[in-house]
Structure formats: C-alpha cells, structure tokens
Amino acid sequence: TRLNVAPVPPDEIFALNHAFGIDTHPQKVSLGVGVYRTDDGKPWPLPVVQKAEKELEAASDAFRHEYTAIEGDAPFLPMARDLMFGFEGKPSEEEAKARIATVQTVAGTGANHLGALFLAHHMKPRTVWLSNPSWANHMTIWELAGIPRKTYPYYHASTRAFDFDGMMSSLENDAEEGDVVLLHACAHNPTGLDPNKEQWIAIAELCERKKLFPFFDSAYQGFASGSVEEDAWAVRYFFTAKPDMEMCVAQSFSKNFGLYGDRVGAFHYVTNRASSSLRDVVVNNLCHLIRGEFSMGPRAGTAIVKKVLSDEALVKEWHADLKVMSSRIRSMREALYAELVRLQTPGTWEHIVQQNGMFSYTGLTLKQVYALKDQYHIYLLKSGRASISGLSKKNVAYVAQAIDDVVRN
Ligand code: LMR
C-alpha cells in the first residue's frame, strides 16, 4: 500500500497570520486573525486572568496536572453552562438544567467538531445549513464529520446588510425536517451582522415549525456588546421559549477570556425534556467520542476560567475587561469610518460602524485586498473581512489612506 495524499489549501486565516509574522515592513498591519490587540498592537492578557493565574500559582495545588474526568473538569461544567444559559441558582431552574448535557471541549473548534460528530453518529442529518458566508472552519468541521453542507443567504452585498428575507425563504423552502441549521449566537463571523430580537424570534419559530435543529456557535459572549447577557440573548430565548425543541451550543472562551492558545470550551446538548437520565446518556455518549479522540479537555485554561467565575469580585473585573475590549474595538470602527469620510473615499462606509463584534465585512474586492497587502503591508482576508482590533490610533490614518488609494485606483 502507498500513501495517497494530495495537498489541501492551507487555512487562510493562519497562513495570513504567518505571512504577517514574517513581514519585516515597519508599518505592517494585521487585520487578519480574530485576536484582540491593544492600541500598541500587542496581545492583552486580561488583567483578571493574570490575577487568577497568580492566585493559582500561589496555591500550587498538587493535583493541578492530574487527569480530570472524560467529560471535563467537574466544577467548570456547570459554570460554563450557567454563563451560557443564564441560571441564577433558583430552585425552579433545576428542571431546566436537567435538559442540558455539558462536556468540556478543546475550545470552540473542538466544541463545533464534537457536536458535528455527535449529530453525525446519533441523528444522521441529511444536511447542515451554514450561513453564506460563514467562518471557513465550519465548512471543514462538517466536511470531516461527513455531513453534506448547504448554505442559506445571509449577506446582501449591495446593501451590505443582513439578508433576513433570503435566509428565511431559503430555510422555509429548501430545508427539510431534521436538517441542522448553524447559527452564530452573536457577532457573526465574518459579517459582523446579527439578527435583531424580532428576527431571532422568527428564526426560532421557523426551526420549531419545520423541525430543524439549531446549532449555535457562541464564540464572542460578552466580547461583542460588552454584556454577557446581551450576547447570550438568542441562545437563552431559544432555550426558554422553545422547551420542546432540541438544540446545541458550542461555547468558546478564547476571545472573551483572551485564552486563545489554552483551548477552553464547552459543548452543550439541550434535550427536549427535563430528564436527568436522558441527559446522562447524552453525556455518556459524548464521553465515548471524547475518549476516542482526545481523552479529556485540557486543564490549565479551565482552572483560570473557574477561578474567575467562582468569585463575584473577579466576575466584576472580568466584565470590566470585556468592556475595555469591546469599547476599544467600537472606537476603532468609528475612527476608521471618520477617516474614510474625511478623505471622501468613494463608496459608503456606514456599515463599518453598524457591524458588531470583532470583524468588519468591508466590502473591499479581492483585487483591493491584494493591493492592500502588496503595496501597504495591510493584511485582511480575501473576502474583505477585517479584524478591527488590529487598528490603533497610530495606524488608523495609514489604513484609511491605503483603503482610499486602493478604492480609487
Ligand atoms: C478568526 O475567525 O479569525 C478566529 O476565530 C480565529 C480562528 O480560529 O479562525
């Protein structure tokens, strides 16, 4: 037998990040990978995370490198669940909690992957519906799970707006019972365009009526608006308003805790009845998949999240850190917009301030994106997606000037 392997295209986001890393131009700007940066273009380990790390170091727990359970770190699991679904410890919520099977994952990608694999094994959906466009890794994840993919319209290029009508009519007419619909809980990646509450309600109703299975990807809770409640609104609405509907949530802590490389995440499968025995069977089957793939989620990052979420004072500090990140991003949107208006750059640019979260879907063409990279050493995705946190007070005028130039020429 001989190895039969053909090259696959490299991952665009990480290839671009590498190209940026080795670029020696002094004015280079990374608007590629979705990571938070300070106004000096530096990573920002959250102050609350640094504090938690110090406390953990001082405690020097002899068990800190031991195995955890296959489902993950036991105290972390309900904390992750409660952050996502919003329980406040009321006894009436015990029943609702019995609907949710939670396991620890290898961050958001791992949660998406585990969920896709679980559904592929146990539900065998005919199709998964992804938004057009979506995070490119969604494509890869579902391809590897062996589930055929289709897309629903999401972005209206001429108006640069969310194409709600297109999404609804596509799912209404073409999706079939049992199909999975992948939804971004907030801060849609790459467009930065989210449904409003009324639209979410209509999407939930459509899923319920057509018996579609909602699969939420929640990668930006607290990071998008600065409020963990606001950013969880859609997930919590589906959960409470549609108790007869099954769904699941992939939860990442990469952005909202700045723990990108630590790989902290959780996967929640929501059943349609409050049955702890059903929930336990779901966990048991998830554990079977986890054991065969990676045995258990990593430990160090969850220890930090656990430390923060279990201490009211630290939670407050975390919320303040989230505000720092989300407001700097918002102010950079405004600064870029103001510069483009000042330069009278041809086109309309309001969408830059209207979009939400880490990214702006700029509407720049492939040719313009390449020109920005080749002539100005400014890196963004081929789709025109720009990671706004790569902007700073120091480089925003340079970036606006470059955009102005490539748009005019
Ligand atoms: C991004 O979209 O840039 C981030 O979510 C990083 C990643 O894993 O792709």
Residues whose N, C-alpha, C, O or C-beta is under 5 A from the ligand:
A	BS01	LMR	I13 G32 V33 G34
